[in-house]
Amino acid sequence: MNSTRLAINTITLNQAPFDEQVAAVAAAGFANIELYLPAVKTWLTDHHRTPADARALLDHHHLTCIGGFEAPVNAFGDDDARARNHTLHRQNADLLATLGGDTALVIGADGPAKDSDLRAEDALHHLGEQLAHLADTLAPTVRLALEFNWSPLARSLRSALVVVRAADHPRVGWLFDPAHYHCTSTKPDDITPEAVATLFHVHVDNMRDRPGEHSNCNGDRVLPGDPRGILDLDDLIARIEAAGYTGDYSIEMFDKDLWALPAPDAARRAYEAMTTL
C-alpha cells in the first residue's frame, strides 16, 4: 500500500458540509475521496450547485472520487418499492460518474420477508440476478460493490461471493471491511485469489476488544494504530494484497470523538492512522 492508494470515506467527517469535507481531506494529504452521497446532495441543493460544480471542487483540491454510498439495494418486496429504490441507485451512479472515473457504488441489500419460504441459497441467487439487472442500467463507469453484513441475507464473505457469482457480471463485486469481517463468520482463509478477483473496494478500520457477535460494526470501530484495536490489520491487508488486490483503501469511521473535532483535525488524525499500516 502506498499513499496514492489511500482514501477517506466522508462519513468520517460527517460533522462538516461537503465543501469543508473536501478541503479537509485534501489538506490532510489524501489523494482519493469516497463520498457519503446525502452530504453531497445537500450541498448541491442548499447552494444551488450542479454535479459539475462538485466535480470542479474535487478537481480544485486535486482529489479523485473513488466511490460513494447511500442506501442498500431493494431486491425483494413489492415492485413499486423496488423500482423507486433502483431509480435512486441509477441517480447515484450518474452522480458518481460525473464526479469520478472508475468508481464503486457501495451497497448493502435487503432480504426476503421473514415469512418467505424461499431457501437461503435461492434468495442469494435472486439477489445476484437483481444486482446484475441493476448494473446493466447504471452509468458504464460505475461498479456495484456489495458490502457483506450490510444485509440480513449476505452476512459473510462466503454468502457475498454466492451473490457475486450468481450475478456473473463484470461490474458486480464485493467490498471488504474489517469491522464487518470481525462481526461475521468470515475467516482469514476465505480471502483467496478467487475471491479477491471480484473485490472492488476495501474499507479500513479496527475494532474494540469485544466478541464479534456482540460488537456494533459501526459504533465499536477505532482508528488503525489505536492500542484498543484487536484486529491484525497488517495481516489482513497482506492477505488481500497477496491474493491480487491492487485497488484503494478507504478509512471509514463512525466515531463521535472524530465528529466532535473540526473537520481538518479529524481528517488529519485519519490520515495519520492510515500511515501506521
C-alpha positions in Angstrom: 0.0 0.0 0.0 1.3 3.5 -0.8 -0.1 7.0 -0.3 -1.6 7.2 -3.8 -4.0 4.4 -2.8 -5.2 6.0 0.5 -8.7 7.4 0.7 -11.2 8.5 3.3 -15.0 8.0 3.4 -16.5 11.3 4.2 -18.9 9.8 6.7 -15.8 10.0 8.9 -16.2 13.8 8.6 -20.0 13.9 8.9 -19.9 17.0 11.2 -19.0 19.2 8.2 -20.7 20.1 4.9 -19.4 18.7 1.7 -17.2 21.6 0.7 -15.5 21.7 4.1 -15.0 17.9 4.0 -13.3 18.2 0.6 -10.9 20.9 1.8 -10.1 19.0 5.0 -9.4 15.7 3.1 -7.0 17.5 0.7 -5.2 19.3 3.5 -4.7 16.1 5.4 -2.8 14.5 2.5 -5.3 12.1 0.9 -5.3 11.7 -2.8 -8.7 10.0 -3.0 -12.1 10.5 -1.6 -15.1 8.2 -1.1 -18.4 10.1 -0.7 -21.3 9.9 1.6 -23.7 10.9 -1.1 -26.5 12.5 1.0 -24.0 15.1 2.1 -23.1 15.9 -1.5 -26.8 16.2 -2.4 -27.5 18.5 0.5 -24.6 20.8 -0.6 -25.9 20.8 -4.2 -29.4 21.7 -3.1 -28.5 24.3 -0.4 -26.1 26.1 -2.6 -27.9 25.7 -5.9 -25.0 23.9 -7.4 -24.7 21.2 -10.1 -22.8 17.9 -10.1 -20.3 19.7 -12.4 -19.7 22.2 -9.7 -19.0 19.4 -7.2 -16.6 17.8 -9.7 -14.8 21.2 -10.1 -14.4 21.4 -6.3 -12.8 18.0 -6.3 -10.5 18.9 -9.2 -9.6 22.2 -7.4 -8.3 20.2 -4.5 -6.7 17.5 -6.7 -8.9 14.8 -5.3 -10.1 11.7 -7.2 -13.6 10.3 -6.3 -13.3 6.6 -6.0 -16.8 5.8 -4.9 -19.8 6.6 -2.7 -22.7 5.2 -0.8 -26.2 6.0 0.4 -28.6 3.0 0.8 -28.9 -0.7 0.3 -30.4 -2.2 -2.8 -34.0 -3.4 -2.7 -34.0 -6.8 -4.4 -37.2 -8.2 -2.8 -40.5 -6.7 -1.7 -43.1 -5.1 -4.0 -42.4 -3.9 -7.5 -43.1 -0.2 -6.8 -40.7 0.0 -3.8 -38.0 -1.9 -5.8 -38.4 0.5 -8.8 -38.1 3.6 -6.6 -35.0 2.1 -5.0 -33.4 1.2 -8.3 -34.1 4.7 -9.6 -32.2 6.1 -6.6 -29.2 3.9 -7.3 -29.2 4.9 -11.0 -29.3 8.6 -10.0 -26.4 8.0 -7.6 -24.4 6.2 -10.3 -25.0 9.1 -12.6 -23.7 11.5 -9.9 -20.6 9.3 -9.3 -19.9 9.1 -13.0 -19.8 12.9 -13.1 -17.6 13.1 -10.0 -15.1 10.4 -10.9 -13.9 7.8 -13.3 -14.0 4.1 -12.4 -16.0 4.4 -9.2 -17.7 2.0 -6.9 -21.2 2.4 -5.7 -21.1 0.8 -2.3 -24.2 -1.1 -1.4 -25.9 -3.3 1.1 -29.0 -5.3 0.3 -32.3 -6.3 1.7 -33.6 -9.9 2.1 -36.8 -11.8 1.7 -39.7 -11.3 4.1 -39.5 -13.2 7.4 -42.4 -15.4 6.4 -40.9 -16.2 3.0 -40.5 -19.9 2.1 -37.6 -19.0 -0.2 -34.5 -21.1 0.6 -31.4 -19.1 1.5 -29.4 -20.3 -1.5 -32.2 -19.4 -3.8 -32.6 -16.0 -2.2 -28.8 -15.3 -2.6 -29.1 -16.2 -6.3 -32.1 -14.0 -6.7 -30.1 -11.1 -5.1 -27.3 -11.7 -7.6 -29.7 -11.7 -10.5 -31.2 -8.4 -9.3 -27.8 -6.8 -8.9 -26.8 -7.9 -12.4 -30.0 -6.4 -13.8 -29.4 -3.1 -11.9 -25.8 -3.0 -13.0 -26.9 -3.1 -16.7 -28.9 0.1 -16.1 -26.1 2.1 -14.4 -23.6 4.5 -15.9 -21.0 2.2 -17.5 -18.1 3.5 -15.4 -19.8 2.7 -12.1 -19.5 -0.7 -10.4 -21.6 -2.2 -7.6 -19.6 -3.3 -4.5 -21.7 -5.4 -2.2 -20.6 -4.9 1.4 -21.2 -8.2 3.3 -23.0 -7.9 6.6 -24.9 -4.7 5.3 -27.7 -7.1 4.6 -29.8 -9.6 6.5 -29.0 -12.1 3.8 -25.4 -11.6 2.6 -24.0 -11.7 6.1 -20.5 -13.1 5.4 -17.9 -13.1 2.6 -18.9 -16.6 1.6 -22.5 -15.6 1.1 -21.5 -12.4 -0.7 -19.5 -14.5 -3.1 -22.5 -16.6 -3.8 -24.3 -13.4 -4.8 -21.5 -12.2 -6.9 -21.1 -15.5 -8.7 -24.9 -15.6 -9.3 -24.7 -12.1 -10.8 -21.9 -13.1 -13.1 -21.5 -9.5 -14.2 -18.2 -7.7 -14.7 -19.5 -4.7 -12.7 -20.8 -6.6 -9.7 -18.3 -7.4 -6.9 -17.9 -7.1 -3.2 -16.3 -4.9 -0.5 -14.1 -5.9 2.4 -14.4 -4.0 5.7 -12.5 -5.2 8.8 -15.4 -4.2 11.1 -17.9 -6.4 9.2 -15.3 -9.1 8.9 -15.0 -9.1 12.7 -18.7 -9.3 13.3 -19.4 -12.3 11.0 -18.3 -15.9 10.4 -15.8 -14.8 7.8 -12.3 -16.4 8.2 -8.9 -15.2 7.0 -8.7 -18.3 4.8 -11.8 -17.0 2.9 -9.6 -14.3 1.4 -8.4 -16.3 -1.6 -7.2 -15.2 -5.1 -10.5 -16.4 -6.5 -12.4 -14.2 -4.0 -10.2 -11.2 -4.5 -10.7 -11.4 -8.3 -14.1 -9.8 -7.7 -13.0 -7.5 -4.8 -13.8 -3.9 -5.8 -13.1 -1.9 -2.7 -11.6 -2.1 0.8 -12.5 -0.1 3.9 -10.1 0.4 6.7 -10.8 0.5 10.5 -10.1 -1.5 13.6 -12.4 -2.9 16.4 -12.5 -2.8 20.1 -12.0 -6.0 22.2 -15.5 -7.4 22.1 -16.7 -10.7 20.7 -17.8 -10.3 17.2 -21.4 -11.4 17.8 -21.8 -8.8 20.5 -20.0 -5.9 18.6 -21.5 -3.0 16.9 -19.9 -3.0 13.5 -20.1 0.8 13.3 -20.0 2.1 16.9 -17.2 -0.2 18.1 -14.7 1.0 15.5 -11.3 2.5 16.4 -8.7 4.1 14.3 -5.8 1.9 12.9 -2.9 2.2 15.3 -5.2 2.7 18.3 -4.0 0.3 21.0 -7.6 -0.7 21.7 -7.8 -2.3 18.3 -7.6 -6.1 18.3 -7.6 -6.9 14.6 -4.3 -7.7 12.9 -4.8 -5.2 10.0 -1.3 -5.7 8.7 -2.0 -9.4 8.2 -5.5 -8.8 6.7 -4.1 -6.3 4.2 -1.1 -8.6 3.4 -3.6 -11.4 2.6 -5.6 -9.1 0.4 -2.5 -7.9 -1.4 -1.0 -11.3 -1.8 -4.3 -12.5 -3.3 -4.0 -9.9 -6.1 -5.8 -6.8 -4.9 -4.5 -3.6 -6.5 -7.2 -1.1 -5.6 -7.7 1.6 -3.0 -8.0 1.6 0.8 -10.6 4.0 2.3 -10.8 4.7 6.0 -14.4 4.7 7.2 -15.2 5.7 10.8 -18.5 6.3 12.7 -16.7 8.0 15.6 -18.4 10.5 17.9 -15.0 11.7 19.1 -13.9 12.4 15.5 -17.2 14.1 14.8 -16.6 16.4 17.7 -13.4 17.7 16.2 -13.1 20.4 13.5 -13.1 18.5 10.2 -9.4 19.3 9.3 -8.3 17.8 12.7 -10.4 14.7 12.2 -9.1 14.2 8.6 -5.5 14.7 9.8 -6.0 12.0 12.5 -7.5 9.7 10.0 -4.6 10.2 7.6 -2.0 9.6 10.3 -3.8 6.5 11.3 -3.7 5.2 7.8 0.1 5.7 7.6 0.5 3.3 10.5 -0.3 0.4 8.3 
